[in-house]
Amino acid sequence: MNQIIVTTPEELRLIVKEAVIGLTSQREEPKPESNSVNLETALQVLSENGYPTSKGKSKQLTTKLLFFTHNILLSKV
């Protein structure tokens, strides 16, 4: 422990990088989070949070939202 080791910043970065990779490679890689959800999962989350709905109702609301958004975009042209 009383040894002094002289190294360059590049060598030190490499040593630290290899040590970190060695530690993280032993762990299971986390799955990347998705920014989308399927219809069944969305309906389940809505129901669990007090907003019960159905596939038909969600499709109807989506159609209304798309129509509303389309009209807003056209009015700005």
VOGU-753374 format. One line per 10 residues: number of its first residue (from 1); for each residue x, y, z of N, C-alpha, C, O. Coordinates in nm, 3 decimals. Example, Ala and Ser with C-alpha at 12.3 -4.5 7.8 and 13.67 -1.06 7.14 Angstrom:
<nodes>
1 = 1.319/-0.569/0.780/1.230/-0.450/0.780/1.320/-0.330/0.780/1.424/-0.332/0.846  1.285/-0.225/0.708/1.367/-0.106/0.714/1.290/0.003/0.787/1.341/0.114/0.804
</nodes>
This chain:
<nodes>
1 = 0.081/-0.119/0.000/0.000/0.000/0.000/0.086/0.126/0.000/0.037/0.234/-0.033  0.210/0.115/0.035/0.299/0.230/0.039/0.364/0.256/-0.097/0.449/0.344/-0.109  0.323/0.181/-0.197/0.381/0.198/-0.331/0.318/0.318/-0.399/0.197/0.340/-0.387  0.397/0.394/-0.470/0.346/0.504/-0.551/0.357/0.460/-0.696/0.463/0.422/-0.744  0.245/0.467/-0.764/0.242/0.427/-0.905/0.219/0.553/-0.987/0.125/0.628/-0.962  0.302/0.574/-1.084/0.290/0.689/-1.172/0.229/0.641/-1.303/0.274/0.543/-1.362  0.126/0.710/-1.347/0.057/0.671/-1.470/0.005/0.797/-1.539/0.001/0.904/-1.480  -0.034/0.782/-1.662/-0.091/0.894/-1.737/-0.242/0.897/-1.715/-0.301/0.797/-1.675  -0.304/1.010/-1.739/-0.450/1.017/-1.726/-0.522/0.915/-1.816/-0.624/0.858/-1.777  -0.468/0.892/-1.936/-0.529/0.795/-2.029/-0.524/0.654/-1.971/-0.622/0.580/-1.977
11 = -0.407/0.618/-1.915/-0.395/0.484/-1.856/-0.488/0.469/-1.736/-0.547/0.362/-1.717  -0.501/0.573/-1.657/-0.590/0.569/-1.541/-0.735/0.553/-1.584/-0.810/0.476/-1.525  -0.775/0.626/-1.688/-0.911/0.612/-1.742/-0.937/0.469/-1.787/-1.043/0.413/-1.760  -0.841/0.410/-1.856/-0.854/0.272/-1.905/-0.867/0.174/-1.789/-0.949/0.083/-1.793  -0.786/0.192/-1.686/-0.792/0.103/-1.569/-0.929/0.113/-1.502/-0.989/0.011/-1.468  -0.977/0.236/-1.483/-1.108/0.255/-1.419/-1.219/0.198/-1.508/-1.312/0.134/-1.458  -1.210/0.223/-1.637/-1.312/0.173/-1.731/-1.319/0.021/-1.726/-1.428/-0.036/-1.721  -1.206/-0.046/-1.729/-1.203/-0.193/-1.725/-1.260/-0.245/-1.593/-1.330/-0.346/-1.591  -1.230/-0.176/-1.483/-1.283/-0.217/-1.353/-1.435/-0.201/-1.348/-1.505/-0.288/-1.296  -1.485/-0.092/-1.402/-1.629/-0.068/-1.402/-1.699/-0.168/-1.493/-1.804/-0.222/-1.457
21 = -1.644/-0.193/-1.610/-1.702/-0.291/-1.702/-1.706/-0.429/-1.637/-1.802/-0.503/-1.653  -1.600/-0.462/-1.565/-1.597/-0.590/-1.495/-1.706/-0.602/-1.392/-1.762/-0.710/-1.374  -1.737/-0.494/-1.324/-1.843/-0.496/-1.223/-1.982/-0.499/-1.287/-2.070/-0.572/-1.241  -2.001/-0.421/-1.392/-2.134/-0.412/-1.452/-2.167/-0.532/-1.539/-2.284/-0.564/-1.557  -2.066/-0.599/-1.594/-2.094/-0.714/-1.680/-2.146/-0.832/-1.599/-2.206/-0.924/-1.655  -2.124/-0.832/-1.468/-2.173/-0.939/-1.383/-2.322/-0.923/-1.353/-2.388/-1.020/-1.316  -2.373/-0.804/-1.369/-2.514/-0.777/-1.344/-2.595/-0.799/-1.471/-2.543/-0.793/-1.582  -2.723/-0.825/-1.451/-2.812/-0.840/-1.566/-2.842/-0.702/-1.622/-2.871/-0.608/-1.548  -2.834/-0.690/-1.752/-2.859/-0.562/-1.817/-3.008/-0.528/-1.805/-3.093/-0.613/-1.834  -3.042/-0.406/-1.763/-3.183/-0.368/-1.755/-3.242/-0.351/-1.895/-3.173/-0.310/-1.988
31 = -3.369/-0.382/-1.907/-3.436/-0.365/-2.035/-3.465/-0.217/-2.055/-3.505/-0.148/-1.960  -3.446/-0.167/-2.176/-3.477/-0.026/-2.200/-3.627/-0.001/-2.186/-3.709/-0.084/-2.224  -3.661/0.114/-2.130/-3.801/0.148/-2.113/-3.860/0.187/-2.248/-3.796/0.252/-2.331  -3.981/0.146/-2.267/-4.050/0.177/-2.391/-4.137/0.301/-2.371/-4.190/0.323/-2.262  -4.150/0.379/-2.473/-4.235/0.498/-2.467/-4.376/0.469/-2.519/-4.455/0.561/-2.540  -4.406/0.342/-2.538/-4.538/0.306/-2.587/-4.598/0.198/-2.498/-4.528/0.134/-2.419  -4.726/0.179/-2.513/-4.798/0.079/-2.435/-4.906/0.018/-2.525/-4.961/0.085/-2.612  -4.934/-0.111/-2.503/-5.038/-0.170/-2.585/-5.175/-0.139/-2.525/-5.184/-0.091/-2.412  -5.279/-0.165/-2.599/-5.414/-0.128/-2.558/-5.458/-0.197/-2.430/-5.517/-0.134/-2.343  -5.428/-0.326/-2.417/-5.469/-0.401/-2.297/-5.405/-0.343/-2.172/-5.471/-0.327/-2.069
41 = -5.276/-0.311/-2.180/-5.207/-0.254/-2.065/-5.263/-0.116/-2.031/-5.281/-0.084/-1.914  -5.291/-0.036/-2.131/-5.347/0.097/-2.108/-5.483/0.086/-2.040/-5.512/0.160/-1.947  -5.567/-0.006/-2.087/-5.699/-0.024/-2.027/-5.688/-0.070/-1.882/-5.765/-0.027/-1.796  -5.592/-0.158/-1.855/-5.571/-0.207/-1.719/-5.526/-0.093/-1.627/-5.577/-0.080/-1.516  -5.431/-0.012/-1.672/-5.383/0.100/-1.591/-5.496/0.200/-1.566/-5.512/0.249/-1.454  -5.574/0.230/-1.669/-5.685/0.322/-1.651/-5.786/0.268/-1.551/-5.834/0.342/-1.465  -5.817/0.141/-1.561/-5.912/0.078/-1.469/-5.860/0.079/-1.326/-5.936/0.108/-1.232  -5.733/0.048/-1.307/-5.672/0.047/-1.173/-5.672/0.185/-1.109/-5.670/0.198/-0.987  -5.674/0.290/-1.192/-5.670/0.426/-1.141/-5.807/0.494/-1.142/-5.817/0.617/-1.135  -5.911/0.414/-1.151/-6.046/0.469/-1.139/-6.107/0.521/-1.267/-6.202/0.599/-1.262
51 = -6.055/0.482/-1.381/-6.110/0.524/-1.510/-6.146/0.401/-1.593/-6.081/0.375/-1.695  -6.247/0.325/-1.552/-6.281/0.204/-1.629/-6.331/0.241/-1.769/-6.411/0.333/-1.785  -6.284/0.170/-1.866/-6.323/0.194/-2.005/-6.312/0.062/-2.081/-6.274/-0.040/-2.025  -6.344/0.066/-2.207/-6.339/-0.054/-2.291/-6.258/-0.024/-2.417/-6.220/0.090/-2.441  -6.233/-0.128/-2.496/-6.160/-0.108/-2.621/-6.237/-0.016/-2.714/-6.180/0.075/-2.775  -6.367/-0.040/-2.724/-6.450/0.042/-2.814/-6.452/0.188/-2.773/-6.440/0.277/-2.857  -6.467/0.212/-2.643/-6.471/0.349/-2.593/-6.336/0.418/-2.616/-6.333/0.536/-2.653  -6.225/0.347/-2.593/-6.094/0.408/-2.613/-6.070/0.440/-2.760/-6.012/0.544/-2.792  -6.115/0.354/-2.849/-6.101/0.380/-2.993/-6.186/0.500/-3.034/-6.145/0.582/-3.116  -6.306/0.509/-2.975/-6.395/0.621/-3.005/-6.332/0.753/-2.958/-6.334/0.852/-3.031
61 = -6.276/0.753/-2.838/-6.211/0.873/-2.786/-6.087/0.910/-2.868/-6.061/1.028/-2.891  -6.012/0.809/-2.912/-5.894/0.835/-2.994/-5.934/0.898/-3.127/-5.868/0.990/-3.175  -6.040/0.848/-3.187/-6.089/0.903/-3.313/-6.131/1.049/-3.295/-6.099/1.133/-3.378  -6.201/1.079/-3.186/-6.242/1.216/-3.159/-6.121/1.306/-3.138/-6.117/1.419/-3.188  -6.022/1.256/-3.066/-5.902/1.335/-3.041/-5.827/1.363/-3.171/-5.781/1.474/-3.194  -5.814/1.261/-3.256/-5.746/1.280/-3.384/-5.820/1.380/-3.471/-5.758/1.464/-3.537  -5.954/1.372/-3.473/-6.035/1.463/-3.552/-6.018/1.605/-3.499/-6.001/1.699/-3.577  -6.022/1.621/-3.366/-6.006/1.752/-3.303/-5.868/1.810/-3.335/-5.858/1.927/-3.371  -5.763/1.730/-3.320/-5.627/1.775/-3.348/-5.610/1.812/-3.494/-5.547/1.912/-3.527  -5.667/1.731/-3.582/-5.660/1.758/-3.726/-5.724/1.893/-3.758/-5.669/1.971/-3.836
71 = -5.840/1.921/-3.698/-5.908/2.048/-3.724/-5.829/2.166/-3.671/-5.826/2.271/-3.735  -5.766/2.151/-3.558/-5.683/2.259/-3.503/-5.565/2.288/-3.596/-5.534/2.404/-3.624  -5.500/2.182/-3.643/-5.386/2.200/-3.731/-5.427/2.267/-3.862/-5.354/2.352/-3.914  -5.542/2.228/-3.915/-5.589/2.288/-4.041/-5.628/2.434/-4.023/-5.611/2.514/-4.115  -5.680/2.469/-3.906/-5.720/2.608/-3.884/-5.600/2.702/-3.874/-5.615/2.823/-3.892  -5.482/2.647/-3.845/-5.362/2.729/-3.834/-5.291/2.747/-3.967/-5.194/2.823/-3.976  -5.337/2.679/-4.070/-5.270/2.685/-4.201/-5.320/2.804/-4.279/-5.276/2.826/-4.392
</nodes>
